[in-house]
């Protein structure tokens, strides 16, 4: 595969890394002092910033705590890494959509859920499978978990409710709103 194809496939990940790098630069830089003053020294590794006598007190930039690596769940032995990842996403989000960026059916499902978000406060998460390192592995994992290998694949509280046509049918009959109300996902 050529470098151009790899860069195109992973463009969002590259943009996220660039944004993260820019954020790190902003967090590390100290605020400008009076004209002609030398920049404030960074905190030493030997102690907290308050231990440095020449450091000014004041608001410090917020640095997020480190995120621990995800450990495999108890029943993950024998499952592929992609299936473990998909199961973690399903378990962490009450409404999880597995989608593809270019798929018109995925777009339709996300628009329907976005309507519930704007009108009723529904919260949902989306994983764009085509932006993952191995989209075929995500598709295979979804097929193993839900029996459905097409996109989108929507899960509500860990249960697959189907794809775009299923959501549209449930919405038209009122089943979708009733499901969200029953699960206390909307007001």
mmCIF file of the C-alpha atoms, coordinates in Angstrom:
data_MODEL
# 
_entry.id   MODEL 
# 
loop_
_atom_site.group_PDB 
_atom_site.id 
_atom_site.type_symbol 
_atom_site.label_atom_id 
_atom_site.label_alt_id 
_atom_site.label_comp_id 
_atom_site.label_asym_id 
_atom_site.label_entity_id 
_atom_site.label_seq_id 
_atom_site.pdbx_PDB_ins_code 
_atom_site.Cartn_x 
_atom_site.Cartn_y 
_atom_site.Cartn_z 
_atom_site.occupancy 
_atom_site.B_iso_or_equiv 
_atom_site.pdbx_formal_charge 
_atom_site.auth_seq_id 
_atom_site.auth_comp_id 
_atom_site.auth_asym_id 
_atom_site.auth_atom_id 
_atom_site.pdbx_PDB_model_num 
ATOM 1   C CA . UNK A 1 1   ? 0.000   0.000   0.000  1.00 0.00 ? 1   UNK A CA 1 
ATOM 2   C CA . UNK A 1 2   ? 1.396   3.406   -0.895 1.00 0.00 ? 2   UNK A CA 1 
ATOM 3   C CA . UNK A 1 3   ? 2.155   6.104   1.645  1.00 0.00 ? 3   UNK A CA 1 
ATOM 4   C CA . UNK A 1 4   ? -0.490  8.362   0.113  1.00 0.00 ? 4   UNK A CA 1 
ATOM 5   C CA . UNK A 1 5   ? -3.192  5.727   0.633  1.00 0.00 ? 5   UNK A CA 1 
ATOM 6   C CA . UNK A 1 6   ? -2.081  5.155   4.230  1.00 0.00 ? 6   UNK A CA 1 
ATOM 7   C CA . UNK A 1 7   ? -2.078  8.891   4.934  1.00 0.00 ? 7   UNK A CA 1 
ATOM 8   C CA . UNK A 1 8   ? -5.538  9.238   3.393  1.00 0.00 ? 8   UNK A CA 1 
ATOM 9   C CA . UNK A 1 9   ? -6.970  6.295   5.372  1.00 0.00 ? 9   UNK A CA 1 
ATOM 10  C CA . UNK A 1 10  ? -5.603  7.611   8.646  1.00 0.00 ? 10  UNK A CA 1 
ATOM 11  C CA . UNK A 1 11  ? -6.165  11.316  8.058  1.00 0.00 ? 11  UNK A CA 1 
ATOM 12  C CA . UNK A 1 12  ? -8.357  11.844  11.112 1.00 0.00 ? 12  UNK A CA 1 
ATOM 13  C CA . UNK A 1 13  ? -5.901  10.080  13.383 1.00 0.00 ? 13  UNK A CA 1 
ATOM 14  C CA . UNK A 1 14  ? -3.084  12.234  11.991 1.00 0.00 ? 14  UNK A CA 1 
ATOM 15  C CA . UNK A 1 15  ? -5.130  15.392  12.524 1.00 0.00 ? 15  UNK A CA 1 
ATOM 16  C CA . UNK A 1 16  ? -5.869  14.322  16.096 1.00 0.00 ? 16  UNK A CA 1 
ATOM 17  C CA . UNK A 1 17  ? -2.169  13.748  16.722 1.00 0.00 ? 17  UNK A CA 1 
ATOM 18  C CA . UNK A 1 18  ? -1.324  17.176  15.286 1.00 0.00 ? 18  UNK A CA 1 
ATOM 19  C CA . UNK A 1 19  ? -3.962  18.807  17.490 1.00 0.00 ? 19  UNK A CA 1 
ATOM 20  C CA . UNK A 1 20  ? -2.664  16.937  20.529 1.00 0.00 ? 20  UNK A CA 1 
ATOM 21  C CA . UNK A 1 21  ? 0.869   18.110  19.737 1.00 0.00 ? 21  UNK A CA 1 
ATOM 22  C CA . UNK A 1 22  ? -0.311  21.709  19.452 1.00 0.00 ? 22  UNK A CA 1 
ATOM 23  C CA . UNK A 1 23  ? -2.161  21.382  22.750 1.00 0.00 ? 23  UNK A CA 1 
ATOM 24  C CA . UNK A 1 24  ? 0.974   20.021  24.418 1.00 0.00 ? 24  UNK A CA 1 
ATOM 25  C CA . UNK A 1 25  ? 2.961   22.996  23.136 1.00 0.00 ? 25  UNK A CA 1 
ATOM 26  C CA . UNK A 1 26  ? 0.348   25.378  24.541 1.00 0.00 ? 26  UNK A CA 1 
ATOM 27  C CA . UNK A 1 27  ? 0.320   23.636  27.921 1.00 0.00 ? 27  UNK A CA 1 
ATOM 28  C CA . UNK A 1 28  ? 4.116   23.568  28.238 1.00 0.00 ? 28  UNK A CA 1 
ATOM 29  C CA . UNK A 1 29  ? 4.702   27.192  27.244 1.00 0.00 ? 29  UNK A CA 1 
ATOM 30  C CA . UNK A 1 30  ? 4.715   29.659  30.075 1.00 0.00 ? 30  UNK A CA 1 
ATOM 31  C CA . UNK A 1 31  ? 2.685   32.867  29.894 1.00 0.00 ? 31  UNK A CA 1 
ATOM 32  C CA . UNK A 1 32  ? 4.600   35.925  28.661 1.00 0.00 ? 32  UNK A CA 1 
ATOM 33  C CA . UNK A 1 33  ? 6.097   38.068  31.401 1.00 0.00 ? 33  UNK A CA 1 
ATOM 34  C CA . UNK A 1 34  ? 6.902   41.785  31.458 1.00 0.00 ? 34  UNK A CA 1 
ATOM 35  C CA . UNK A 1 35  ? 8.859   43.165  28.521 1.00 0.00 ? 35  UNK A CA 1 
ATOM 36  C CA . UNK A 1 36  ? 12.521  42.197  28.695 1.00 0.00 ? 36  UNK A CA 1 
ATOM 37  C CA . UNK A 1 37  ? 11.995  39.578  31.392 1.00 0.00 ? 37  UNK A CA 1 
ATOM 38  C CA . UNK A 1 38  ? 13.413  36.130  30.875 1.00 0.00 ? 38  UNK A CA 1 
ATOM 39  C CA . UNK A 1 39  ? 10.873  33.329  30.536 1.00 0.00 ? 39  UNK A CA 1 
ATOM 40  C CA . UNK A 1 40  ? 9.752   31.575  33.690 1.00 0.00 ? 40  UNK A CA 1 
ATOM 41  C CA . UNK A 1 41  ? 11.608  28.295  34.284 1.00 0.00 ? 41  UNK A CA 1 
ATOM 42  C CA . UNK A 1 42  ? 9.650   25.053  33.987 1.00 0.00 ? 42  UNK A CA 1 
ATOM 43  C CA . UNK A 1 43  ? 9.034   23.015  37.129 1.00 0.00 ? 43  UNK A CA 1 
ATOM 44  C CA . UNK A 1 44  ? 11.911  20.729  38.080 1.00 0.00 ? 44  UNK A CA 1 
ATOM 45  C CA . UNK A 1 45  ? 11.381  16.989  38.310 1.00 0.00 ? 45  UNK A CA 1 
ATOM 46  C CA . UNK A 1 46  ? 12.622  17.017  41.930 1.00 0.00 ? 46  UNK A CA 1 
ATOM 47  C CA . UNK A 1 47  ? 9.558   18.630  43.437 1.00 0.00 ? 47  UNK A CA 1 
ATOM 48  C CA . UNK A 1 48  ? 6.290   20.443  42.894 1.00 0.00 ? 48  UNK A CA 1 
ATOM 49  C CA . UNK A 1 49  ? 6.262   23.945  41.375 1.00 0.00 ? 49  UNK A CA 1 
ATOM 50  C CA . UNK A 1 50  ? 5.834   25.488  44.818 1.00 0.00 ? 50  UNK A CA 1 
ATOM 51  C CA . UNK A 1 51  ? 9.262   24.100  45.795 1.00 0.00 ? 51  UNK A CA 1 
ATOM 52  C CA . UNK A 1 52  ? 10.924  26.401  43.255 1.00 0.00 ? 52  UNK A CA 1 
ATOM 53  C CA . UNK A 1 53  ? 11.566  29.746  45.041 1.00 0.00 ? 53  UNK A CA 1 
ATOM 54  C CA . UNK A 1 54  ? 11.780  31.865  41.872 1.00 0.00 ? 54  UNK A CA 1 
ATOM 55  C CA . UNK A 1 55  ? 8.485   30.580  40.419 1.00 0.00 ? 55  UNK A CA 1 
ATOM 56  C CA . UNK A 1 56  ? 5.499   32.908  40.500 1.00 0.00 ? 56  UNK A CA 1 
ATOM 57  C CA . UNK A 1 57  ? 2.306   31.598  41.993 1.00 0.00 ? 57  UNK A CA 1 
ATOM 58  C CA . UNK A 1 58  ? -0.848  31.731  39.973 1.00 0.00 ? 58  UNK A CA 1 
ATOM 59  C CA . UNK A 1 59  ? -3.052  29.610  37.783 1.00 0.00 ? 59  UNK A CA 1 
ATOM 60  C CA . UNK A 1 60  ? -1.282  26.583  36.381 1.00 0.00 ? 60  UNK A CA 1 
ATOM 61  C CA . UNK A 1 61  ? -2.222  24.993  33.059 1.00 0.00 ? 61  UNK A CA 1 
ATOM 62  C CA . UNK A 1 62  ? -4.468  21.960  33.453 1.00 0.00 ? 62  UNK A CA 1 
ATOM 63  C CA . UNK A 1 63  ? -2.796  18.680  32.550 1.00 0.00 ? 63  UNK A CA 1 
ATOM 64  C CA . UNK A 1 64  ? -5.063  15.658  32.221 1.00 0.00 ? 64  UNK A CA 1 
ATOM 65  C CA . UNK A 1 65  ? -4.215  12.645  34.372 1.00 0.00 ? 65  UNK A CA 1 
ATOM 66  C CA . UNK A 1 66  ? -2.601  9.725   32.575 1.00 0.00 ? 66  UNK A CA 1 
ATOM 67  C CA . UNK A 1 67  ? -5.040  7.170   31.230 1.00 0.00 ? 67  UNK A CA 1 
ATOM 68  C CA . UNK A 1 68  ? -4.193  3.606   32.275 1.00 0.00 ? 68  UNK A CA 1 
ATOM 69  C CA . UNK A 1 69  ? -4.008  1.055   29.456 1.00 0.00 ? 69  UNK A CA 1 
ATOM 70  C CA . UNK A 1 70  ? -7.105  -1.030  28.943 1.00 0.00 ? 70  UNK A CA 1 
ATOM 71  C CA . UNK A 1 71  ? -6.780  -4.456  30.495 1.00 0.00 ? 71  UNK A CA 1 
ATOM 72  C CA . UNK A 1 72  ? -8.540  -7.382  28.863 1.00 0.00 ? 72  UNK A CA 1 
ATOM 73  C CA . UNK A 1 73  ? -11.871 -8.240  30.474 1.00 0.00 ? 73  UNK A CA 1 
ATOM 74  C CA . UNK A 1 74  ? -12.293 -11.486 32.364 1.00 0.00 ? 74  UNK A CA 1 
ATOM 75  C CA . UNK A 1 75  ? -13.957 -13.377 29.484 1.00 0.00 ? 75  UNK A CA 1 
ATOM 76  C CA . UNK A 1 76  ? -11.709 -12.109 26.689 1.00 0.00 ? 76  UNK A CA 1 
ATOM 77  C CA . UNK A 1 77  ? -9.419  -15.140 26.428 1.00 0.00 ? 77  UNK A CA 1 
ATOM 78  C CA . UNK A 1 78  ? -9.638  -16.481 22.891 1.00 0.00 ? 78  UNK A CA 1 
ATOM 79  C CA . UNK A 1 79  ? -11.315 -13.368 21.468 1.00 0.00 ? 79  UNK A CA 1 
ATOM 80  C CA . UNK A 1 80  ? -9.595  -11.244 18.842 1.00 0.00 ? 80  UNK A CA 1 
ATOM 81  C CA . UNK A 1 81  ? -8.255  -7.841  19.835 1.00 0.00 ? 81  UNK A CA 1 
ATOM 82  C CA . UNK A 1 82  ? -10.845 -6.222  17.577 1.00 0.00 ? 82  UNK A CA 1 
ATOM 83  C CA . UNK A 1 83  ? -13.670 -8.122  19.279 1.00 0.00 ? 83  UNK A CA 1 
ATOM 84  C CA . UNK A 1 84  ? -12.338 -7.146  22.703 1.00 0.00 ? 84  UNK A CA 1 
ATOM 85  C CA . UNK A 1 85  ? -12.208 -3.501  21.605 1.00 0.00 ? 85  UNK A CA 1 
ATOM 86  C CA . UNK A 1 86  ? -15.732 -3.598  20.135 1.00 0.00 ? 86  UNK A CA 1 
ATOM 87  C CA . UNK A 1 87  ? -17.084 -5.216  23.311 1.00 0.00 ? 87  UNK A CA 1 
ATOM 88  C CA . UNK A 1 88  ? -15.401 -2.510  25.435 1.00 0.00 ? 88  UNK A CA 1 
ATOM 89  C CA . UNK A 1 89  ? -17.022 0.230   23.345 1.00 0.00 ? 89  UNK A CA 1 
ATOM 90  C CA . UNK A 1 90  ? -20.422 -1.446  23.606 1.00 0.00 ? 90  UNK A CA 1 
ATOM 91  C CA . UNK A 1 91  ? -19.997 -1.783  27.364 1.00 0.00 ? 91  UNK A CA 1 
ATOM 92  C CA . UNK A 1 92  ? -18.924 1.831   27.898 1.00 0.00 ? 92  UNK A CA 1 
ATOM 93  C CA . UNK A 1 93  ? -21.636 3.555   25.898 1.00 0.00 ? 93  UNK A CA 1 
ATOM 94  C CA . UNK A 1 94  ? -25.361 3.190   26.476 1.00 0.00 ? 94  UNK A CA 1 
ATOM 95  C CA . UNK A 1 95  ? -26.009 3.947   22.792 1.00 0.00 ? 95  UNK A CA 1 
ATOM 96  C CA . UNK A 1 96  ? -23.146 2.926   20.501 1.00 0.00 ? 96  UNK A CA 1 
ATOM 97  C CA . UNK A 1 97  ? -23.124 3.262   16.726 1.00 0.00 ? 97  UNK A CA 1 
ATOM 98  C CA . UNK A 1 98  ? -20.618 1.407   14.571 1.00 0.00 ? 98  UNK A CA 1 
ATOM 99  C CA . UNK A 1 99  ? -20.547 3.256   11.292 1.00 0.00 ? 99  UNK A CA 1 
ATOM 100 C CA . UNK A 1 100 ? -18.595 4.069   8.141  1.00 0.00 ? 100 UNK A CA 1 
ATOM 101 C CA . UNK A 1 101 ? -17.939 7.671   7.156  1.00 0.00 ? 101 UNK A CA 1 
ATOM 102 C CA . UNK A 1 102 ? -18.935 7.234   3.504  1.00 0.00 ? 102 UNK A CA 1 
ATOM 103 C CA . UNK A 1 103 ? -21.972 4.973   4.040  1.00 0.00 ? 103 UNK A CA 1 
ATOM 104 C CA . UNK A 1 104 ? -25.354 6.622   3.291  1.00 0.00 ? 104 UNK A CA 1 
ATOM 105 C CA . UNK A 1 105 ? -27.157 4.192   5.628  1.00 0.00 ? 105 UNK A CA 1 
ATOM 106 C CA . UNK A 1 106 ? -24.754 5.057   8.447  1.00 0.00 ? 106 UNK A CA 1 
ATOM 107 C CA . UNK A 1 107 ? -25.315 8.745   7.768  1.00 0.00 ? 107 UNK A CA 1 
ATOM 108 C CA . UNK A 1 108 ? -29.090 8.252   7.922  1.00 0.00 ? 108 UNK A CA 1 
ATOM 109 C CA . UNK A 1 109 ? -28.878 6.404   11.267 1.00 0.00 ? 109 UNK A CA 1 
ATOM 110 C CA . UNK A 1 110 ? -26.578 9.050   12.782 1.00 0.00 ? 110 UNK A CA 1 
ATOM 111 C CA . UNK A 1 111 ? -28.919 11.819  11.582 1.00 0.00 ? 111 UNK A CA 1 
ATOM 112 C CA . UNK A 1 112 ? -31.909 10.082  13.196 1.00 0.00 ? 112 UNK A CA 1 
ATOM 113 C CA . UNK A 1 113 ? -30.041 9.687   16.487 1.00 0.00 ? 113 UNK A CA 1 
ATOM 114 C CA . UNK A 1 114 ? -28.818 13.299  16.244 1.00 0.00 ? 114 UNK A CA 1 
ATOM 115 C CA . UNK A 1 115 ? -32.475 14.345  15.996 1.00 0.00 ? 115 UNK A CA 1 
ATOM 116 C CA . UNK A 1 116 ? -33.142 12.535  19.293 1.00 0.00 ? 116 UNK A CA 1 
ATOM 117 C CA . UNK A 1 117 ? -30.044 14.245  20.738 1.00 0.00 ? 117 UNK A CA 1 
ATOM 118 C CA . UNK A 1 118 ? -31.186 17.750  19.814 1.00 0.00 ? 118 UNK A CA 1 
ATOM 119 C CA . UNK A 1 119 ? -34.858 17.250  20.705 1.00 0.00 ? 119 UNK A CA 1 
ATOM 120 C CA . UNK A 1 120 ? -34.690 14.868  23.671 1.00 0.00 ? 120 UNK A CA 1 
ATOM 121 C CA . UNK A 1 121 ? -31.100 14.907  24.972 1.00 0.00 ? 121 UNK A CA 1 
ATOM 122 C CA . UNK A 1 122 ? -30.015 11.441  23.793 1.00 0.00 ? 122 UNK A CA 1 
ATOM 123 C CA . UNK A 1 123 ? -26.300 10.771  24.208 1.00 0.00 ? 123 UNK A CA 1 
ATOM 124 C CA . UNK A 1 124 ? -24.638 8.352   21.796 1.00 0.00 ? 124 UNK A CA 1 
ATOM 125 C CA . UNK A 1 125 ? -21.142 7.465   20.648 1.00 0.00 ? 125 UNK A CA 1 
ATOM 126 C CA . UNK A 1 126 ? -19.900 6.588   17.171 1.00 0.00 ? 126 UNK A CA 1 
ATOM 127 C CA . UNK A 1 127 ? -16.984 4.465   16.030 1.00 0.00 ? 127 UNK A CA 1 
ATOM 128 C CA . UNK A 1 128 ? -16.177 4.952   12.351 1.00 0.00 ? 128 UNK A CA 1 
ATOM 129 C CA . UNK A 1 129 ? -14.940 1.496   11.349 1.00 0.00 ? 129 UNK A CA 1 
ATOM 130 C CA . UNK A 1 130 ? -13.324 2.686   8.109  1.00 0.00 ? 130 UNK A CA 1 
ATOM 131 C CA . UNK A 1 131 ? -10.989 4.932   10.112 1.00 0.00 ? 131 UNK A CA 1 
ATOM 132 C CA . UNK A 1 132 ? -9.752  2.039   12.259 1.00 0.00 ? 132 UNK A CA 1 
ATOM 133 C CA . UNK A 1 133 ? -6.442  0.310   11.525 1.00 0.00 ? 133 UNK A CA 1 
ATOM 134 C CA . UNK A 1 134 ? -8.233  -2.899  10.479 1.00 0.00 ? 134 UNK A CA 1 
ATOM 135 C CA . UNK A 1 135 ? -11.835 -2.209  9.365  1.00 0.00 ? 135 UNK A CA 1 
ATOM 136 C CA . UNK A 1 136 ? -12.335 -5.831  8.314  1.00 0.00 ? 136 UNK A CA 1 
ATOM 137 C CA . UNK A 1 137 ? -11.518 -7.002  11.847 1.00 0.00 ? 137 UNK A CA 1 
ATOM 138 C CA . UNK A 1 138 ? -14.109 -4.573  13.279 1.00 0.00 ? 138 UNK A CA 1 
ATOM 139 C CA . UNK A 1 139 ? -16.676 -5.906  10.803 1.00 0.00 ? 139 UNK A CA 1 
ATOM 140 C CA . UNK A 1 140 ? -15.860 -9.512  11.744 1.00 0.00 ? 140 UNK A CA 1 
ATOM 141 C CA . UNK A 1 141 ? -16.067 -8.672  15.445 1.00 0.00 ? 141 UNK A CA 1 
ATOM 142 C CA . UNK A 1 142 ? -19.488 -7.072  14.991 1.00 0.00 ? 142 UNK A CA 1 
ATOM 143 C CA . UNK A 1 143 ? -20.675 -10.119 13.054 1.00 0.00 ? 143 UNK A CA 1 
ATOM 144 C CA . UNK A 1 144 ? -19.492 -12.378 15.881 1.00 0.00 ? 144 UNK A CA 1 
ATOM 145 C CA . UNK A 1 145 ? -21.183 -10.245 18.543 1.00 0.00 ? 145 UNK A CA 1 
ATOM 146 C CA . UNK A 1 146 ? -24.472 -9.290  16.894 1.00 0.00 ? 146 UNK A CA 1 
ATOM 147 C CA . UNK A 1 147 ? -24.824 -11.584 13.884 1.00 0.00 ? 147 UNK A CA 1 
ATOM 148 C CA . UNK A 1 148 ? -24.966 -8.498  11.676 1.00 0.00 ? 148 UNK A CA 1 
ATOM 149 C CA . UNK A 1 149 ? -21.986 -7.698  9.454  1.00 0.00 ? 149 UNK A CA 1 
ATOM 150 C CA . UNK A 1 150 ? -23.397 -4.588  7.779  1.00 0.00 ? 150 UNK A CA 1 
ATOM 151 C CA . UNK A 1 151 ? -23.083 -0.939  8.773  1.00 0.00 ? 151 UNK A CA 1 
ATOM 152 C CA . UNK A 1 152 ? -24.413 0.826   10.702 1.00 0.00 ? 152 UNK A CA 1 
ATOM 153 C CA . UNK A 1 153 ? -24.779 -1.451  13.686 1.00 0.00 ? 153 UNK A CA 1 
ATOM 154 C CA . UNK A 1 154 ? -26.503 0.232   16.633 1.00 0.00 ? 154 UNK A CA 1 
ATOM 155 C CA . UNK A 1 155 ? -26.392 -1.036  20.215 1.00 0.00 ? 155 UNK A CA 1 
ATOM 156 C CA . UNK A 1 156 ? -28.614 0.171   23.057 1.00 0.00 ? 156 UNK A CA 1 
ATOM 157 C CA . UNK A 1 157 ? -27.481 -0.880  26.530 1.00 0.00 ? 157 UNK A CA 1 
ATOM 158 C CA . UNK A 1 158 ? -25.394 -3.676  25.016 1.00 0.00 ? 158 UNK A CA 1 
ATOM 159 C CA . UNK A 1 159 ? -28.139 -5.085  22.786 1.00 0.00 ? 159 UNK A CA 1 
ATOM 160 C CA . UNK A 1 160 ? -28.000 -4.787  18.996 1.00 0.00 ? 160 UNK A CA 1 
ATOM 161 C CA . UNK A 1 161 ? -31.116 -3.057  17.661 1.00 0.00 ? 161 UNK A CA 1 
ATOM 162 C CA . UNK A 1 162 ? -30.023 -3.363  14.038 1.00 0.00 ? 162 UNK A CA 1 
ATOM 163 C CA . UNK A 1 163 ? -29.100 -0.938  11.327 1.00 0.00 ? 163 UNK A CA 1 
ATOM 164 C CA . UNK A 1 164 ? -30.490 2.111   9.567  1.00 0.00 ? 164 UNK A CA 1 
ATOM 165 C CA . UNK A 1 165 ? -33.669 0.482   8.243  1.00 0.00 ? 165 UNK A CA 1 
ATOM 166 C CA . UNK A 1 166 ? -34.391 -1.052  11.651 1.00 0.00 ? 166 UNK A CA 1 
ATOM 167 C CA . UNK A 1 167 ? -33.956 2.331   13.372 1.00 0.00 ? 167 UNK A CA 1 
ATOM 168 C CA . UNK A 1 168 ? -36.189 4.052   10.799 1.00 0.00 ? 168 UNK A CA 1 
ATOM 169 C CA . UNK A 1 169 ? -38.880 1.382   11.243 1.00 0.00 ? 169 UNK A CA 1 
ATOM 170 C CA . UNK A 1 170 ? -38.684 1.601   15.041 1.00 0.00 ? 170 UNK A CA 1 
ATOM 171 C CA . UNK A 1 171 ? -38.798 5.409   14.895 1.00 0.00 ? 171 UNK A CA 1 
ATOM 172 C CA . UNK A 1 172 ? -41.846 5.417   12.599 1.00 0.00 ? 172 UNK A CA 1 
ATOM 173 C CA . UNK A 1 173 ? -43.745 2.996   14.859 1.00 0.00 ? 173 UNK A CA 1 
ATOM 174 C CA . UNK A 1 174 ? -42.746 4.807   18.068 1.00 0.00 ? 174 UNK A CA 1 
ATOM 175 C CA . UNK A 1 175 ? -40.771 1.783   19.329 1.00 0.00 ? 175 UNK A CA 1 
ATOM 176 C CA . UNK A 1 176 ? -37.466 3.669   19.311 1.00 0.00 ? 176 UNK A CA 1 
ATOM 177 C CA . UNK A 1 177 ? -38.704 6.526   21.501 1.00 0.00 ? 177 UNK A CA 1 
ATOM 178 C CA . UNK A 1 178 ? -40.391 3.991   23.799 1.00 0.00 ? 178 UNK A CA 1 
ATOM 179 C CA . UNK A 1 179 ? -37.125 2.021   24.080 1.00 0.00 ? 179 UNK A CA 1 
ATOM 180 C CA . UNK A 1 180 ? -35.156 5.182   24.879 1.00 0.00 ? 180 UNK A CA 1 
ATOM 181 C CA . UNK A 1 181 ? -37.762 6.248   27.461 1.00 0.00 ? 181 UNK A CA 1 
ATOM 182 C CA . UNK A 1 182 ? -37.882 2.785   29.050 1.00 0.00 ? 182 UNK A CA 1 
ATOM 183 C CA . UNK A 1 183 ? -34.092 2.774   29.346 1.00 0.00 ? 183 UNK A CA 1 
ATOM 184 C CA . UNK A 1 184 ? -34.144 6.394   30.615 1.00 0.00 ? 184 UNK A CA 1 
ATOM 185 C CA . UNK A 1 185 ? -31.953 7.591   27.775 1.00 0.00 ? 185 UNK A CA 1 
ATOM 186 C CA . UNK A 1 186 ? -34.206 10.516  26.850 1.00 0.00 ? 186 UNK A CA 1 
ATOM 187 C CA . UNK A 1 187 ? -36.392 12.919  28.789 1.00 0.00 ? 187 UNK A CA 1 
# 
